[in-house]
């Protein structure tokens, strides 16, 4: 069984309830669309959370968000092949995986490309309070080029796109945070995803980031619900 949900931000109560209700096993997969909150504090609090998650009878397949450190930069993760694509994993917590941006995964016969990252609209709020923020939260030029090469190698045809944020044209403006001047928000990742969306053929696109549940054409935003993948 493969399921998918939106941002968890370190709160996995709904995931635990889901596992308990359905009687899941580590062979089952739950995709988290970024901001899992597993590498947010970069101290013992992250370790304590991972110890708890290691007891969950499910494999967590996490996309990189904008409220967490990139796993490859922490010095704790190893890279390995999983379902045809590269993931980052800590040996102590083998059921907690982070997808490498631009990788294509075969998920029960469905090919899906992963594109993580986004801009934090609360960046300065966090910095003023000494909270965590990472300057590599968005995909850099190297990552973008890799994503594009991957898609070109498949003749720009992919069944499913899994990203943290969305193409600019699909931004759910009705959930924008009050008091934030949108002209100050860096939307370069969303603008780039627009160009990706326009050139590829796909069946479904999932994203999180906006803390809303909404579907527009083939694109679906997820937050609190857990749904069957694809």
Beta strands, then each sheet from edge to edge (+ up, - down):
strand 1: 2-5
strand 2: 29-32
strand 3: 59-62
strand 4: 78-82
strand 5: 85-89
strand 6: 96-99
strand 7: 104-107
strand 8: 110-115
strand 9: 160-163
strand 10: 204-207
strand 11: 214-216
strand 12: 219-221
strand 13: 226-228
sheet 1: 4+ 5- 6+ 3+ 2+ 1+ 13-
sheet 2: 7+ 8- 9- 10- 12- 11+
end
